Amino acid sequence: MNNAAPKTEGSRGAFLLDSTRAGAGPRGFDALRHAWETQIGDVFRLPSFSPATIGDLRVKGRAAKVRDVAISDVRSASALSGTPGDDHDAVVMHVVRRGTWTLDDPPDRGEHTVSAGQFRIRHFGRPYAFETAPHTTTKILALPAARLSPVLGNRIITGPADSPEVRLLVAHTNMVHATIDDLGPAGVHAAHSALIELAKAVVQGQFDDAEPRLAPALAQAAKDLANSHLADPELSPAMLARQLNVSVRTLQRAFAASGESVSAYIRQRRLEEARLALTAPSGRWTISELAAHWHFSDSSHFIRAFKKQYGQTPADYAASTRPAKT
């Protein structure tokens, strides 16, 4: 749990208590309530949970608030039900990675369930009931209605969680969680502006690639995507740009802002995976096998790249990491 958190411009971040231990029961809820109230209760309130939820609360997560934007990541081993703790006139977005999250819409629209791999965004003018299935993983953003309603209106927007715009927004929220405790006023302003613009991109279905403040989110989303496709022979700057719905030039500019290139990042990550494979206890790879698996043109090319990165050839590196014979 992270107790250090800034109060810069109404912003704060915290890791919440992990109460997923089996049998935690009401004591798990008491511990969660204490952690919430002491760490982030001054910026947004604990949800009102149902008695059934309190009786078997097994959940872990993290929360951050950047000015008037609240971000929560929730992993629930038990089912949850209740109502959010904040007063609501907000645009709320749910991104469900696992399980289901059911929302109580206004009377004329009934309930709606967001399934794994989907997102949903809509304006709530009043508190709403929610219910989850056990083992549900969800990211929730509460965004200022004044900034999002002009582009959202009364629409309810749903779609795949791996759409380019949602990938960018998720990547940026993860960066916010990682840096919120260290951001000064300028950083808070930039993080907040990017959150709003990326949420608008989700609503409008397109990313403003001329907005420089969004470059870090684009670069991070591309890195996340590349990391999940390192063994794919089709992985390239063009493939990443296509998946993120931006031009290759836009993607290259986003990487250049941090002093690297897309191709260099892909090569560096593949070399890192090859280095780990050289020391894996479960069997040894040959140099030619590693070169082919990580899509280097040939063994010589792989050896040169590895030596440039780590100062040793793959064979020398593997030998240096083997336990000494006794």
Phi and psi in degrees as GROMACS dihedral restraints (atoms count N, CA, C in turn):
[ dihedral_restraints ]
;  ai    aj    ak    al  type     phi  dphi    fc
    3     4     5     6     1  -108.2    20    10
    4     5     6     7     1   111.9    20    10
    6     7     8     9     1   -91.3    20    10
    7     8     9    10     1   -16.6    20    10
    9    10    11    12     1   -85.9    20    10
   10    11    12    13     1   122.9    20    10
   12    13    14    15     1  -152.7    20    10
   13    14    15    16     1   138.4    20    10
   15    16    17    18     1   -79.0    20    10
   16    17    18    19     1   162.7    20    10
   18    19    20    21     1  -120.8    20    10
   19    20    21    22     1    27.3    20    10
   21    22    23    24     1   -64.9    20    10
   22    23    24    25     1   120.2    20    10
   24    25    26    27     1    50.3    20    10
   25    26    27    28     1    42.4    20    10
   27    28    29    30     1    73.8    20    10
   28    29    30    31     1    19.4    20    10
   30    31    32    33     1  -109.2    20    10
   31    32    33    34     1   144.7    20    10
   33    34    35    36     1  -161.8    20    10
   34    35    36    37     1   148.5    20    10
   36    37    38    39     1  -133.8    20    10
   37    38    39    40     1   154.0    20    10
   39    40    41    42     1  -161.7    20    10
   40    41    42    43     1   148.7    20    10
   42    43    44    45     1   -91.5    20    10
   43    44    45    46     1   133.3    20    10
   45    46    47    48     1   -91.2    20    10
   46    47    48    49     1   163.7    20    10
   48    49    50    51     1   -63.3    20    10
   49    50    51    52     1   140.0    20    10
   51    52    53    54     1   -89.1    20    10
   52    53    54    55     1   111.0    20    10
   54    55    56    57     1  -114.8    20    10
   55    56    57    58     1    31.5    20    10
   57    58    59    60     1   -81.9    20    10
   58    59    60    61     1    -3.3    20    10
   60    61    62    63     1   -59.5    20    10
   61    62    63    64     1   129.4    20    10
   63    64    65    66     1   -57.3    20    10
   64    65    66    67     1   135.7    20    10
   66    67    68    69     1    81.0    20    10
   67    68    69    70     1    12.1    20    10
   69    70    71    72     1   -63.3    20    10
   70    71    72    73     1   -39.4    20    10
   72    73    74    75     1    56.4    20    10
   73    74    75    76     1  -150.0    20    10
   75    76    77    78     1   -57.4    20    10
   76    77    78    79     1   -32.1    20    10
   78    79    80    81     1   -64.3    20    10
   79    80    81    82     1   -32.5    20    10
   81    82    83    84     1   -63.5    20    10
   82    83    84    85     1   -38.0    20    10
   84    85    86    87     1   -69.7    20    10
   85    86    87    88     1   -40.7    20    10
   87    88    89    90     1   -60.8    20    10
   88    89    90    91     1   -41.1    20    10
   90    91    92    93     1   -66.5    20    10
   91    92    93    94     1   -41.7    20    10
   93    94    95    96     1   -63.3    20    10
   94    95    96    97     1   -44.0    20    10
   96    97    98    99     1   -62.2    20    10
   97    98    99   100     1   -42.0    20    10
   99   100   101   102     1   -63.4    20    10
  100   101   102   103     1   -45.8    20    10
  102   103   104   105     1   -62.7    20    10
  103   104   105   106     1   -43.7    20    10
  105   106   107   108     1   -61.6    20    10
  106   107   108   109     1   -49.3    20    10
  108   109   110   111     1   -66.7    20    10
  109   110   111   112     1   -33.5    20    10
  111   112   113   114     1   -82.6    20    10
  112   113   114   115     1   -24.4    20    10
  114   115   116   117     1  -102.2    20    10
  115   116   117   118     1   -45.3    20    10
  117   118   119   120     1  -133.1    20    10
  118   119   120   121     1     6.0    20    10
  120   121   122   123     1   -64.2    20    10
  121   122   123   124     1   -19.4    20    10
  123   124   125   126     1   -82.1    20    10
  124   125   126   127     1    -7.2    20    10
  126   127   128   129     1  -116.1    20    10
  127   128   129   130     1   -30.3    20    10
  129   130   131   132     1  -158.0    20    10
  130   131   132   133     1   148.9    20    10
  132   133   134   135     1   -88.9    20    10
  133   134   135   136     1   156.6    20    10
  135   136   137   138     1   -65.0    20    10
  136   137   138   139     1   137.5    20    10
  138   139   140   141     1   -59.2    20    10
  139   140   141   142     1   154.1    20    10
  141   142   143   144     1   -87.9    20    10
  142   143   144   145     1   104.3    20    10
  144   145   146   147     1   -89.0    20    10
  145   146   147   148     1   152.6    20    10
  147   148   149   150     1   -72.7    20    10
  148   149   150   151     1   159.0    20    10
  150   151   152   153     1   -56.1    20    10
  151   152   153   154     1   -37.4    20    10
  153   154   155   156     1   -63.4    20    10
  154   155   156   157     1   -38.9    20    10
  156   157   158   159     1   -65.3    20    10
  157   158   159   160     1   -45.6    20    10
  159   160   161   162     1   -61.8    20    10
  160   161   162   163     1   -35.3    20    10
  162   163   164   165     1   -70.4    20    10
  163   164   165   166     1   -20.7    20    10
  165   166   167   168     1  -143.8    20    10
  166   167   168   169     1    60.0    20    10
  168   169   170   171     1   -87.4    20    10
  169   170   171   172     1   112.3    20    10
  171   172   173   174     1  -132.9    20    10
  172   173   174   175     1    95.0    20    10
  174   175   176   177     1  -148.0    20    10
  175   176   177   178     1   149.1    20    10
  177   178   179   180     1  -139.7    20    10
  178   179   180   181     1   155.7    20    10
  180   181   182   183     1  -178.3    20    10
  181   182   183   184     1  -173.8    20    10
  183   184   185   186     1  -145.1    20    10
  184   185   186   187     1   156.9    20    10
  186   187   188   189     1  -143.1    20    10
  187   188   189   190     1   150.1    20    10
  189   190   191   192     1  -147.0    20    10
  190   191   192   193     1   150.2    20    10
  192   193   194   195     1  -128.8    20    10
  193   194   195   196     1   126.3    20    10
  195   196   197   198     1  -118.0    20    10
  196   197   198   199     1   100.4    20    10
  198   199   200   201     1    54.5    20    10
  199   200   201   202     1  -114.3    20    10
  201   202   203   204     1  -102.2    20    10
  202   203   204   205     1    22.0    20    10
  204   205   206   207     1  -116.2    20    10
  205   206   207   208     1   126.4    20    10
  207   208   209   210     1  -110.7    20    10
  208   209   210   211     1   136.5    20    10
  210   211   212   213     1  -125.0    20    10
  211   212   213   214     1   129.2    20    10
  213   214   215   216     1  -132.0    20    10
  214   215   216   217     1   137.2    20    10
  216   217   218   219     1  -113.2    20    10
  217   218   219   220     1   124.2    20    10
  219   220   221   222     1  -125.9    20    10
  220   221   222   223     1   127.6    20    10
  222   223   224   225     1  -120.2    20    10
  223   224   225   226     1   113.6    20    10
  225   226   227   228     1  -112.7    20    10
  226   227   228   229     1   121.5    20    10
  228   229   230   231     1   -79.5    20    10
  229   230   231   232     1   -32.5    20    10
  231   232   233   234     1   -99.4    20    10
  232   233   234   235     1   165.5    20    10
  234   235   236   237     1   -70.2    20    10
  235   236   237   238     1   146.9    20    10
  237   238   239   240     1  -122.6    20    10
  238   239   240   241     1   149.1    20    10
  240   241   242   243     1  -156.7    20    10
  241   242   243   244     1   149.5    20    10
  243   244   245   246     1   157.0    20    10
  244   245   246   247     1  -153.1    20    10
  246   247   248   249     1  -135.2    20    10
  247   248   249   250     1   146.8    20    10
  249   250   251   252     1   -58.7    20    10
  250   251   252   253     1   155.3    20    10
  252   253   254   255     1   -84.0    20    10
  253   254   255   256     1   -21.3    20    10
  255   256   257   258     1   -82.4    20    10
  256   257   258   259     1   151.8    20    10
  258   259   260   261     1   -64.5    20    10
  259   260   261   262     1   137.7    20    10
  261   262   263   264     1  -113.7    20    10
  262   263   264   265     1   117.1    20    10
  264   265   266   267     1  -145.3    20    10
  265   266   267   268     1    77.3    20    10
  267   268   269   270     1  -144.2    20    10
  268   269   270   271     1   155.3    20    10
  270   271   272   273     1   -90.5    20    10
  271   272   273   274     1   121.5    20    10
  273   274   275   276     1  -115.1    20    10
  274   275   276   277     1   133.0    20    10
  276   277   278   279     1  -119.7    20    10
  277   278   279   280     1   130.2    20    10
  279   280   281   282     1  -114.2    20    10
  280   281   282   283     1   127.8    20    10
  282   283   284   285     1  -118.4    20    10
  283   284   285   286     1   110.1    20    10
  285   286   287   288     1  -100.9    20    10
  286   287   288   289     1   122.1    20    10
  288   289   290   291     1   -96.0    20    10
  289   290   291   292     1   -28.6    20    10
  291   292   293   294     1  -150.8    20    10
  292   293   294   295     1   145.3    20    10
  294   295   296   297     1    78.4    20    10
  295   296   297   298     1  -151.9    20    10
  297   298   299   300     1  -142.9    20    10
  298   299   300   301     1   150.1    20    10
  300   301   302   303     1  -129.7    20    10
  301   302   303   304     1   117.3    20    10
  303   304   305   306     1  -104.4    20    10
  304   305   306   307     1   132.1    20    10
  306   307   308   309     1  -116.4    20    10
  307   308   309   310     1   141.3    20    10
  309   310   311   312     1   -89.2    20    10
  310   311   312   313     1   102.9    20    10
  312   313   314   315     1   -79.4    20    10
  313   314   315   316     1   172.1    20    10
  315   316   317   318     1   -52.9    20    10
  316   317   318   319     1   158.0    20    10
  318   319   320   321     1   -51.8    20    10
  319   320   321   322     1   -33.4    20    10
  321   322   323   324     1   -81.0    20    10
  322   323   324   325     1    -3.3    20    10
  324   325   326   327     1  -119.8    20    10
  325   326   327   328     1    -8.8    20    10
  327   328   329   330     1    67.5    20    10
  328   329   330   331     1  -155.1    20    10
  330   331   332   333     1   -95.0    20    10
  331   332   333   334     1   157.0    20    10
  333   334   335   336     1  -141.4    20    10
  334   335   336   337     1   133.5    20    10
  336   337   338   339     1  -107.1    20    10
  337   338   339   340     1   128.1    20    10
  339   340   341   342     1   -96.6    20    10
  340   341   342   343     1   118.6    20    10
  342   343   344   345     1   -92.9    20    10
  343   344   345   346     1   168.0    20    10
  345   346   347   348     1   -57.0    20    10
  346   347   348   349     1   136.1    20    10
  348   349   350   351     1    85.3    20    10
  349   350   351   352     1     9.2    20    10
  351   352   353   354     1  -124.7    20    10
  352   353   354   355     1   159.7    20    10
  354   355   356   357     1  -127.3    20    10
  355   356   357   358     1   161.5    20    10
  357   358   359   360     1  -147.7    20    10
  358   359   360   361     1   137.5    20    10
  360   361   362   363     1  -136.8    20    10
  361   362   363   364     1   133.0    20    10
  363   364   365   366     1  -159.8    20    10
  364   365   366   367     1   164.5    20    10
  366   367   368   369     1   -91.2    20    10
  367   368   369   370     1   125.9    20    10
  369   370   371   372     1  -110.0    20    10
  370   371   372   373     1   121.7    20    10
  372   373   374   375     1   -96.5    20    10
  373   374   375   376     1     0.6    20    10
  375   376   377   378     1  -149.8    20    10
  376   377   378   379     1   163.1    20    10
  378   379   380   381     1   -60.4    20    10
  379   380   381   382     1   149.3    20    10
  381   382   383   384     1  -132.3    20    10
  382   383   384   385     1   149.8    20    10
  384   385   386   387     1   -81.7    20    10
  385   386   387   388     1   150.1    20    10
  387   388   389   390     1  -138.5    20    10
  388   389   390   391     1   158.4    20    10
  390   391   392   393     1  -152.3    20    10
  391   392   393   394     1   138.6    20    10
  393   394   395   396     1  -123.1    20    10
  394   395   396   397     1   155.7    20    10
  396   397   398   399     1   -79.1    20    10
  397   398   399   400     1   158.4    20    10
  399   400   401   402     1   -58.5    20    10
  400   401   402   403     1   151.5    20    10
  402   403   404   405     1    59.8    20    10
  403   404   405   406     1    53.8    20    10
  405   406   407   408     1  -111.2    20    10
  406   407   408   409     1   135.2    20    10
  408   409   410   411     1  -119.8    20    10
  409   410   411   412     1   121.7    20    10
  411   412   413   414     1  -142.3    20    10
  412   413   414   415     1   142.0    20    10
  414   415   416   417     1  -105.4    20    10
  415   416   417   418     1   132.0    20    10
  417   418   419   420     1  -124.6    20    10
  418   419   420   421     1   129.6    20    10
  420   421   422   423     1  -119.7    20    10
  421   422   423   424     1   129.5    20    10
  423   424   425   426     1  -107.8    20    10
  424   425   426   427     1   116.4    20    10
  426   427   428   429     1  -116.1    20    10
  427   428   429   430     1   150.5    20    10
  429   430   431   432     1   -65.3    20    10
  430   431   432   433     1   126.7    20    10
  432   433   434   435     1   -60.9    20    10
  433   434   435   436     1   -36.1    20    10
  435   436   437   438     1   -61.3    20    10
  436   437   438   439     1   -29.3    20    10
  438   439   440   441     1   -90.6    20    10
  439   440   441   442     1   -30.8    20    10
  441   442   443   444     1  -100.8    20    10
  442   443   444   445     1   -29.9    20    10
  444   445   446   447     1   -59.6    20    10
  445   446   447   448     1   -35.6    20    10
  447   448   449   450     1   -59.0    20    10
  448   449   450   451     1   -28.6    20    10
  450   451   452   453     1   -98.5    20    10
  451   452   453   454     1   -23.5    20    10
  453   454   455   456     1   -89.6    20    10
  454   455   456   457     1   -40.4    20    10
  456   457   458   459     1    63.7    20    10
  457   458   459   460     1  -139.2    20    10
  459   460   461   462     1   -98.7    20    10
  460   461   462   463     1    14.8    20    10
  462   463   464   465     1   -77.1    20    10
  463   464   465   466     1   154.0    20    10
  465   466   467   468     1  -114.5    20    10
  466   467   468   469     1   118.6    20    10
  468   469   470   471     1  -108.9    20    10
  469   470   471   472     1   128.3    20    10
  471   472   473   474     1  -128.0    20    10
  472   473   474   475     1   161.5    20    10
  474   475   476   477     1   173.7    20    10
  475   476   477   478     1  -176.4    20    10
  477   478   479   480     1   -73.6    20    10
  478   479   480   481     1   140.5    20    10
  480   481   482   483     1   -70.8    20    10
  481   482   483   484     1   -14.1    20    10
  483   484   485   486     1   -99.0    20    10
  484   485   486   487     1    16.9    20    10
  486   487   488   489     1   -65.3    20    10
  487   488   489   490     1   152.7    20    10
  489   490   491   492     1   -54.8    20    10
  490   491   492   493     1   -44.1    20    10
  492   493   494   495     1   -65.9    20    10
  493   494   495   496     1   -39.3    20    10
  495   496   497   498     1   -70.1    20    10
  496   497   498   499     1   -38.0    20    10
  498   499   500   501     1   -56.2    20    10
  499   500   501   502     1   -44.3    20    10
  501   502   503   504     1   -65.2    20    10
  502   503   504   505     1   -44.1    20    10
  504   505   506   507     1   -64.3    20    10
  505   506   507   508     1   -43.9    20    10
  507   508   509   510     1   -62.9    20    10
  508   509   510   511     1   -43.1    20    10
  510   511   512   513     1   -59.1    20    10
  511   512   513   514     1   -41.0    20    10
  513   514   515   516     1   -69.4    20    10
  514   515   516   517     1   -40.4    20    10
  516   517   518   519     1   -62.8    20    10
  517   518   519   520     1   -35.7    20    10
  519   520   521   522     1   -65.7    20    10
  520   521   522   523     1   -37.5    20    10
  522   523   524   525     1   -66.8    20    10
  523   524   525   526     1   -37.3    20    10
  525   526   527   528     1   -61.6    20    10
  526   527   528   529     1   -46.7    20    10
  528   529   530   531     1   -57.6    20    10
  529   530   531   532     1   -38.9    20    10
  531   532   533   534     1   -74.5    20    10
  532   533   534   535     1   -23.3    20    10
  534   535   536   537     1  -119.6    20    10
  535   536   537   538     1    -6.9    20    10
  537   538   539   540     1   -57.8    20    10
  538   539   540   541     1   -35.2    20    10
  540   541   542   543     1   -70.2    20    10
  541   542   543   544     1   -13.7    20    10
  543   544   545   546     1  -114.3    20    10
  544   545   546   547     1    -1.9    20    10
  546   547   548   549     1   -76.1    20    10
  547   548   549   550     1   136.3    20    10
  549   550   551   552     1   -90.7    20    10
  550   551   552   553     1  -174.5    20    10
  552   553   554   555     1   -55.7    20    10
  553   554   555   556     1   -42.5    20    10
  555   556   557   558     1   -65.8    20    10
  556   557   558   559     1   -40.0    20    10
  558   559   560   561     1   -66.2    20    10
  559   560   561   562     1   -39.9    20    10
  561   562   563   564     1   -61.9    20    10
  562   563   564   565     1   -43.7    20    10
  564   565   566   567     1   -60.5    20    10
  565   566   567   568     1   -45.3    20    10
  567   568   569   570     1   -66.2    20    10
  568   569   570   571     1   -43.5    20    10
  570   571   572   573     1   -63.0    20    10
  571   572   573   574     1   -42.1    20    10
  573   574   575   576     1   -65.3    20    10
  574   575   576   577     1   -45.9    20    10
  576   577   578   579     1   -60.4    20    10
  577   578   579   580     1   -42.1    20    10
  579   580   581   582     1   -66.2    20    10
  580   581   582   583     1   -38.7    20    10
  582   583   584   585     1   -58.8    20    10
  583   584   585   586     1   -45.6    20    10
  585   586   587   588     1   -64.9    20    10
  586   587   588   589     1   -46.6    20    10
  588   589   590   591     1   -66.1    20    10
  589   590   591   592     1   -38.3    20    10
  591   592   593   594     1   -70.4    20    10
  592   593   594   595     1   -35.4    20    10
  594   595   596   597     1   -64.5    20    10
  595   596   597   598     1   -39.9    20    10
  597   598   599   600     1   -61.4    20    10
  598   599   600   601     1   -37.4    20    10
  600   601   602   603     1   -62.3    20    10
  601   602   603   604     1   -38.1    20    10
  603   604   605   606     1   -62.7    20    10
  604   605   606   607     1   -44.5    20    10
  606   607   608   609     1   -65.0    20    10
  607   608   609   610     1   -42.8    20    10
  609   610   611   612     1   -87.1    20    10
  610   611   612   613     1   -12.7    20    10
  612   613   614   615     1    74.8    20    10
  613   614   615   616     1    21.0    20    10
  615   616   617   618     1  -154.8    20    10
  616   617   618   619     1   151.9    20    10
  618   619   620   621     1  -104.3    20    10
  619   620   621   622     1   131.1    20    10
  621   622   623   624     1   -79.5    20    10
  622   623   624   625     1    93.1    20    10
  624   625   626   627     1   -76.0    20    10
  625   626   627   628     1     0.5    20    10
  627   628   629   630     1   -94.4    20    10
  628   629   630   631     1    -1.8    20    10
  630   631   632   633     1   -87.2    20    10
  631   632   633   634     1   107.4    20    10
  633   634   635   636     1   -65.4    20    10
  634   635   636   637     1   -26.4    20    10
  636   637   638   639     1   -69.1    20    10
  637   638   639   640     1   -13.7    20    10
  639   640   641   642     1   -93.4    20    10
  640   641   642   643     1    -4.6    20    10
  642   643   644   645     1   -57.2    20    10
  643   644   645   646     1   -44.7    20    10
  645   646   647   648     1   -60.1    20    10
  646   647   648   649     1   -39.1    20    10
  648   649   650   651     1   -66.2    20    10
  649   650   651   652     1   -39.6    20    10
  651   652   653   654     1   -64.6    20    10
  652   653   654   655     1   -45.0    20    10
  654   655   656   657     1   -61.9    20    10
  655   656   657   658     1   -42.4    20    10
  657   658   659   660     1   -66.7    20    10
  658   659   660   661     1   -41.1    20    10
  660   661   662   663     1   -62.2    20    10
  661   662   663   664     1   -39.5    20    10
  663   664   665   666     1   -65.3    20    10
  664   665   666   667     1   -40.0    20    10
  666   667   668   669     1   -64.5    20    10
  667   668   669   670     1   -43.6    20    10
  669   670   671   672     1   -59.7    20    10
  670   671   672   673     1   -42.9    20    10
  672   673   674   675     1   -66.8    20    10
  673   674   675   676     1   -43.6    20    10
  675   676   677   678     1   -61.9    20    10
  676   677   678   679     1   -41.8    20    10
  678   679   680   681     1   -60.8    20    10
  679   680   681   682     1   -28.9    20    10
  681   682   683   684     1   -87.4    20    10
  682   683   684   685     1    -3.0    20    10
  684   685   686   687     1  -129.5    20    10
  685   686   687   688     1    24.4    20    10
  687   688   689   690     1   -60.8    20    10
  688   689   690   691     1   -32.5    20    10
  690   691   692   693     1   -88.1    20    10
  691   692   693   694     1     0.4    20    10
  693   694   695   696     1   -80.5    20    10
  694   695   696   697     1   122.7    20    10
  696   697   698   699     1   -65.1    20    10
  697   698   699   700     1   -18.2    20    10
  699   700   701   702     1   -85.7    20    10
  700   701   702   703     1    -5.2    20    10
  702   703   704   705     1   -61.8    20    10
  703   704   705   706     1   126.7    20    10
  705   706   707   708     1  -165.3    20    10
  706   707   708   709     1   166.9    20    10
  708   709   710   711     1   -56.3    20    10
  709   710   711   712     1   -38.6    20    10
  711   712   713   714     1   -65.0    20    10
  712   713   714   715     1   -40.5    20    10
  714   715   716   717     1   -65.9    20    10
  715   716   717   718     1   -43.2    20    10
  717   718   719   720     1   -63.5    20    10
  718   719   720   721     1   -44.5    20    10
  720   721   722   723     1   -61.1    20    10
  721   722   723   724     1   -40.5    20    10
  723   724   725   726     1   -64.8    20    10
  724   725   726   727     1   -43.1    20    10
  726   727   728   729     1   -66.0    20    10
  727   728   729   730     1   -31.3    20    10
  729   730   731   732     1   -96.0    20    10
  730   731   732   733     1     1.4    20    10
  732   733   734   735     1    62.6    20    10
  733   734   735   736     1    40.7    20    10
  735   736   737   738     1  -132.2    20    10
  736   737   738   739     1   168.5    20    10
  738   739   740   741     1   -78.3    20    10
  739   740   741   742     1   158.1    20    10
  741   742   743   744     1   -60.9    20    10
  742   743   744   745     1   -38.1    20    10
  744   745   746   747     1   -63.2    20    10
  745   746   747   748     1   -41.9    20    10
  747   748   749   750     1   -61.9    20    10
  748   749   750   751     1   -43.3    20    10
  750   751   752   753     1   -63.5    20    10
  751   752   753   754     1   -42.7    20    10
  753   754   755   756     1   -64.0    20    10
  754   755   756   757     1   -38.1    20    10
  756   757   758   759     1   -64.0    20    10
  757   758   759   760     1   -38.6    20    10
  759   760   761   762     1   -63.3    20    10
  760   761   762   763     1   -40.1    20    10
  762   763   764   765     1   -71.9    20    10
  763   764   765   766     1   -39.1    20    10
  765   766   767   768     1   -61.0    20    10
  766   767   768   769     1   -28.0    20    10
  768   769   770   771     1   -62.1    20    10
  769   770   771   772     1   -24.7    20    10
  771   772   773   774     1  -106.1    20    10
  772   773   774   775     1    11.9    20    10
  774   775   776   777     1    80.6    20    10
  775   776   777   778     1    24.8    20    10
  777   778   779   780     1  -140.5    20    10
  778   779   780   781     1   172.6    20    10
  780   781   782   783     1  -115.1    20    10
  781   782   783   784     1   161.0    20    10
  783   784   785   786     1   -63.5    20    10
  784   785   786   787     1   -47.1    20    10
  786   787   788   789     1   -62.3    20    10
  787   788   789   790     1   -39.7    20    10
  789   790   791   792     1   -64.7    20    10
  790   791   792   793     1   -38.0    20    10
  792   793   794   795     1   -64.5    20    10
  793   794   795   796     1   -45.4    20    10
  795   796   797   798     1   -59.7    20    10
  796   797   798   799     1   -45.6    20    10
  798   799   800   801     1   -63.2    20    10
  799   800   801   802     1   -44.4    20    10
  801   802   803   804     1   -60.8    20    10
  802   803   804   805     1   -41.2    20    10
  804   805   806   807     1   -69.7    20    10
  805   806   807   808     1   -38.2    20    10
  807   808   809   810     1   -66.3    20    10
  808   809   810   811     1   -39.0    20    10
  810   811   812   813     1   -64.3    20    10
  811   812   813   814     1   -38.0    20    10
  813   814   815   816     1   -63.4    20    10
  814   815   816   817     1   -42.4    20    10
  816   817   818   819     1   -66.5    20    10
  817   818   819   820     1   -38.0    20    10
  819   820   821   822     1   -64.3    20    10
  820   821   822   823     1   -40.5    20    10
  822   823   824   825     1   -61.1    20    10
  823   824   825   826     1   -42.8    20    10
  825   826   827   828     1   -64.6    20    10
  826   827   828   829     1   -38.2    20    10
  828   829   830   831     1   -65.7    20    10
  829   830   831   832     1   -31.8    20    10
  831   832   833   834     1   -63.1    20    10
  832   833   834   835     1   -26.9    20    10
  834   835   836   837     1  -109.6    20    10
  835   836   837   838     1     7.7    20    10
  837   838   839   840     1   -65.0    20    10
  838   839   840   841     1   133.3    20    10
  840   841   842   843     1   -69.1    20    10
  841   842   843   844     1   -25.2    20    10
  843   844   845   846     1   -89.9    20    10
  844   845   846   847     1    76.9    20    10
  846   847   848   849     1    88.3    20    10
  847   848   849   850     1   159.0    20    10
  849   850   851   852     1  -117.3    20    10
  850   851   852   853     1   138.3    20    10
  852   853   854   855     1   -90.5    20    10
  853   854   855   856     1   146.8    20    10
  855   856   857   858     1   -81.6    20    10
  856   857   858   859     1   162.7    20    10
  858   859   860   861     1   -62.4    20    10
  859   860   861   862     1   -41.5    20    10
  861   862   863   864     1   -66.6    20    10
  862   863   864   865     1   -36.3    20    10
  864   865   866   867     1   -65.1    20    10
  865   866   867   868     1   -43.0    20    10
  867   868   869   870     1   -64.2    20    10
  868   869   870   871     1   -43.2    20    10
  870   871   872   873     1   -60.1    20    10
  871   872   873   874     1   -42.9    20    10
  873   874   875   876     1   -70.5    20    10
  874   875   876   877     1   -42.3    20    10
  876   877   878   879     1   -64.3    20    10
  877   878   879   880     1   -37.1    20    10
  879   880   881   882     1  -101.1    20    10
  880   881   882   883     1    18.2    20    10
  882   883   884   885     1    62.0    20    10
  883   884   885   886     1    42.4    20    10
  885   886   887   888     1   -89.2    20    10
  886   887   888   889     1   149.7    20    10
  888   889   890   891     1   -62.4    20    10
  889   890   891   892     1   -33.8    20    10
  891   892   893   894     1  -163.5    20    10
  892   893   894   895     1   175.3    20    10
  894   895   896   897     1   -62.0    20    10
  895   896   897   898     1   -40.3    20    10
  897   898   899   900     1   -62.6    20    10
  898   899   900   901     1   -42.4    20    10
  900   901   902   903     1   -62.2    20    10
  901   902   903   904     1   -42.7    20    10
  903   904   905   906     1   -63.3    20    10
  904   905   906   907     1   -44.0    20    10
  906   907   908   909     1   -63.2    20    10
  907   908   909   910     1   -43.9    20    10
  909   910   911   912     1   -62.6    20    10
  910   911   912   913     1   -43.9    20    10
  912   913   914   915     1   -65.4    20    10
  913   914   915   916     1   -40.5    20    10
  915   916   917   918     1   -64.5    20    10
  916   917   918   919     1   -44.7    20    10
  918   919   920   921     1   -64.9    20    10
  919   920   921   922     1   -38.3    20    10
  921   922   923   924     1   -64.1    20    10
  922   923   924   925     1   -36.6    20    10
  924   925   926   927     1   -77.0    20    10
  925   926   927   928     1   -41.4    20    10
  927   928   929   930     1  -118.2    20    10
  928   929   930   931     1    -1.8    20    10
  930   931   932   933     1    78.1    20    10
  931   932   933   934     1     5.0    20    10
  933   934   935   936     1  -141.8    20    10
  934   935   936   937     1   155.4    20    10
  936   937   938   939     1   -71.9    20    10
  937   938   939   940     1   160.8    20    10
  939   940   941   942     1   -56.2    20    10
  940   941   942   943     1   -41.9    20    10
  942   943   944   945     1   -63.6    20    10
  943   944   945   946     1   -43.9    20    10
  945   946   947   948     1   -64.5    20    10
  946   947   948   949     1   -39.8    20    10
  948   949   950   951     1   -64.0    20    10
  949   950   951   952     1   -45.3    20    10
  951   952   953   954     1   -61.6    20    10
  952   953   954   955     1   -41.7    20    10
  954   955   956   957     1   -64.3    20    10
  955   956   957   958     1   -37.4    20    10
  957   958   959   960     1   -71.2    20    10
  958   959   960   961     1   -17.6    20    10
  960   961   962   963     1  -100.7    20    10
  961   962   963   964     1    -5.0    20    10
  963   964   965   966     1   -74.4    20    10
  964   965   966   967     1   142.9    20    10
  966   967   968   969     1   -59.3    20    10
  967   968   969   970     1   140.7    20    10
  969   970   971   972     1   -66.5    20    10
  970   971   972   973     1   139.8    20    10
  972   973   974   975     1   -74.2    20    10
  973   974   975   976     1   141.4    20    10
